[in-house]
Amino acid sequence: MGYRAIGMSLDAIRNILQDQANSTEHLLAQRDMLQRKIAAYGRMLETIEHLLEDTMAPKNEQLSAAEKAGIMGEGFSLAHQQEAQERYVKTDDWAEYQRRTATMNRADWQNGKQQVDEVEQALVEAFNRGVQPGSEEANALAERHRASLFFFEVTPAKHAILARGYVEDARFKAHYEKLATGLAEWLRDVIYENARAHGVDPDEAAWG
């Protein structure tokens, strides 16, 4: 009964009974075999646990344009999204934007909004202190602002082009002017000077 309890076949038990002198050798072989099985079952169990984590994990929560606008602001309204798609749909940056946002859930959007708010708060504080565009502090703020535009890779040249819109596009200008009167022009100048520090002429900057 003991031999069957450890998983030995009837043939193996018969061999032990016929060869009592080598019973220890048979038992050691059976132990090694069981240890290999235990290790294999352990790996199988670990794989099952990983598969369960994947299947039971909450799926990405796809937000509507209205929900994104509720978190990020009117710049993410359905109208703005449609306008951006019509203008950039054939570009690599639009494809990258689609790829990155496809995996973003509500928490990701909220974290992105928090990052933007923190950068804008730092910009307002620096503007009110009279930080000069082109200074080391201003350039560092420009880099923080550029990093907060996380939907695709924003080069210094692209950043300069976007900054132009912060003044020329009434919607963007209204957003920054609501934070502080004169902030839109100051931020444009900060970004322009930082672009120059990267060897980019903001007046000649090209998207690409």
Legacy VTK file of the C-alpha trace (Angstrom):
# vtk DataFile Version 3.0
C-alpha trace
ASCII
DATASET POLYDATA
POINTS 208 float
0.000 0.000 0.000
2.862 2.402 0.813
4.437 1.939 -2.603
1.166 2.712 -4.381
0.752 5.844 -2.212
3.945 7.310 -3.636
2.789 6.746 -7.196
4.787 3.662 -8.101
3.461 1.487 -10.876
2.568 -2.135 -10.273
5.559 -3.210 -12.362
7.902 -1.079 -10.220
6.433 -2.495 -7.025
6.873 -6.001 -8.395
10.532 -5.285 -9.151
11.131 -4.016 -5.609
9.491 -7.080 -4.075
11.613 -9.330 -6.261
14.814 -7.351 -5.626
14.729 -6.308 -1.960
18.490 -5.681 -1.996
18.009 -2.751 -4.378
14.777 -1.348 -2.872
16.606 1.815 -1.731
17.768 2.470 -5.270
14.203 2.114 -6.562
12.878 4.473 -3.889
15.541 7.069 -4.636
14.663 6.926 -8.318
10.976 7.333 -7.457
11.808 10.313 -5.227
13.790 11.988 -8.018
10.940 11.458 -10.425
8.427 12.938 -7.977
10.671 15.953 -7.332
10.860 16.628 -11.081
7.081 16.376 -11.304
6.629 18.748 -8.365
8.936 21.279 -10.038
7.055 20.927 -13.320
3.687 21.303 -11.585
5.045 24.378 -9.808
5.937 25.966 -13.140
2.524 25.045 -14.521
0.810 26.552 -11.496
2.828 29.757 -11.869
1.804 29.977 -15.528
-1.844 29.499 -14.593
-1.571 32.280 -12.007
-0.188 34.661 -14.646
-2.958 33.690 -17.070
-5.562 34.280 -14.370
-4.080 37.717 -13.639
-4.366 38.604 -17.316
-7.931 37.347 -17.710
-9.206 38.766 -14.414
-7.466 42.157 -14.678
-9.801 45.056 -15.456
-9.857 45.872 -19.144
-8.816 49.273 -20.390
-11.620 51.712 -19.845
-12.085 53.529 -23.135
-13.289 57.065 -22.469
-15.545 59.015 -24.781
-14.512 62.432 -26.104
-16.899 64.012 -23.588
-15.283 62.098 -20.714
-11.792 63.090 -21.882
-12.912 66.715 -22.119
-14.335 66.447 -18.607
-10.880 65.482 -17.342
-8.504 67.339 -19.660
-10.605 70.389 -20.577
-12.323 71.692 -23.686
-9.222 71.075 -25.779
-10.391 67.453 -25.853
-13.972 68.146 -26.886
-15.461 66.121 -29.723
-15.215 69.140 -32.031
-11.521 69.599 -31.284
-10.857 65.891 -31.727
-12.567 65.895 -35.122
-10.659 68.998 -36.177
-7.343 67.447 -35.146
-8.162 64.209 -36.936
-9.038 65.994 -40.185
-5.796 67.988 -40.025
-3.365 65.281 -38.897
-4.968 61.922 -39.724
-2.310 61.074 -42.342
0.659 61.930 -40.133
2.850 59.622 -38.075
2.137 61.762 -35.016
-1.595 61.104 -35.299
-0.909 57.382 -35.518
1.310 57.647 -32.445
-1.380 59.623 -30.628
-3.915 56.901 -31.446
-1.525 54.175 -30.283
-0.714 55.841 -26.961
-4.244 56.878 -26.031
-5.674 53.476 -26.975
-4.118 52.004 -23.825
-5.020 54.888 -21.494
-7.713 54.342 -18.866
-9.394 56.934 -16.657
-6.543 56.940 -14.136
-4.009 57.540 -16.937
-5.962 60.541 -18.204
-6.301 61.902 -14.684
-2.560 61.504 -14.103
-1.879 63.280 -17.393
-4.145 66.133 -16.397
-2.418 66.403 -13.013
0.953 66.625 -14.764
-0.337 69.410 -17.034
-1.821 71.297 -14.084
1.431 71.094 -12.135
3.432 72.402 -15.093
0.990 75.245 -15.708
1.058 76.186 -12.034
4.865 76.329 -12.196
4.668 78.481 -15.347
2.289 80.953 -13.714
4.476 81.171 -10.618
7.593 81.811 -12.727
5.774 84.356 -14.901
4.613 86.253 -11.832
8.201 86.297 -10.514
9.419 87.793 -13.768
11.516 84.846 -14.919
13.099 85.810 -18.234
12.749 83.699 -21.396
16.115 82.175 -22.249
17.207 81.878 -18.636
18.201 78.513 -17.236
15.018 78.342 -15.163
12.830 79.271 -18.123
14.462 76.644 -20.330
13.884 74.004 -17.649
10.217 74.994 -17.498
9.972 74.780 -21.280
11.315 71.240 -21.097
8.765 70.348 -18.415
6.017 71.771 -20.589
7.279 69.846 -23.621
7.335 66.607 -21.611
3.742 67.179 -20.476
2.645 66.918 -24.129
2.860 63.161 -23.863
0.604 62.072 -26.734
3.446 61.878 -29.264
7.121 62.819 -29.452
7.288 66.622 -29.362
10.632 67.876 -30.668
11.858 71.414 -29.882
10.842 72.416 -33.419
7.323 71.044 -32.984
7.175 72.689 -29.580
7.965 76.050 -31.167
5.215 75.574 -33.757
2.725 74.660 -31.043
3.807 77.722 -29.048
2.991 79.916 -32.029
-0.559 78.632 -31.785
-0.755 79.525 -28.103
-0.862 83.168 -29.236
-2.422 82.948 -32.696
-5.233 80.487 -31.889
-7.860 82.300 -29.819
-8.835 79.120 -27.988
-5.323 78.383 -26.748
-4.666 82.008 -25.951
-7.857 82.246 -23.891
-6.786 79.190 -21.894
-3.413 80.664 -20.935
-4.722 84.189 -20.448
-7.254 82.799 -17.985
-4.332 81.535 -15.911
-2.515 84.890 -16.029
-2.806 87.919 -18.269
0.159 87.926 -20.643
1.049 84.281 -20.000
0.413 83.158 -23.592
2.999 85.511 -25.095
5.475 84.842 -22.292
5.138 81.061 -22.704
5.619 81.381 -26.457
8.797 83.367 -25.878
10.026 80.854 -23.270
9.505 77.984 -25.705
11.083 79.937 -28.571
14.230 80.658 -26.554
14.462 77.045 -25.446
14.152 75.954 -29.080
17.039 78.274 -29.948
19.065 76.614 -27.177
18.475 73.367 -29.095
19.703 74.935 -32.324
16.210 75.532 -33.749
15.148 78.837 -35.277
11.503 79.104 -34.114
10.606 81.337 -37.058
11.836 78.688 -39.489
10.735 75.614 -37.520
9.211 72.835 -39.586
6.987 70.004 -38.437
8.778 66.751 -38.850
LINES 1 209
208 0 1 2 3 4 5 6 7 8 9 10 11 12 13 14 15 16 17 18 19 20 21 22 23 24 25 26 27 28 29 30 31 32 33 34 35 36 37 38 39 40 41 42 43 44 45 46 47 48 49 50 51 52 53 54 55 56 57 58 59 60 61 62 63 64 65 66 67 68 69 70 71 72 73 74 75 76 77 78 79 80 81 82 83 84 85 86 87 88 89 90 91 92 93 94 95 96 97 98 99 100 101 102 103 104 105 106 107 108 109 110 111 112 113 114 115 116 117 118 119 120 121 122 123 124 125 126 127 128 129 130 131 132 133 134 135 136 137 138 139 140 141 142 143 144 145 146 147 148 149 150 151 152 153 154 155 156 157 158 159 160 161 162 163 164 165 166 167 168 169 170 171 172 173 174 175 176 177 178 179 180 181 182 183 184 185 186 187 188 189 190 191 192 193 194 195 196 197 198 199 200 201 202 203 204 205 206 207
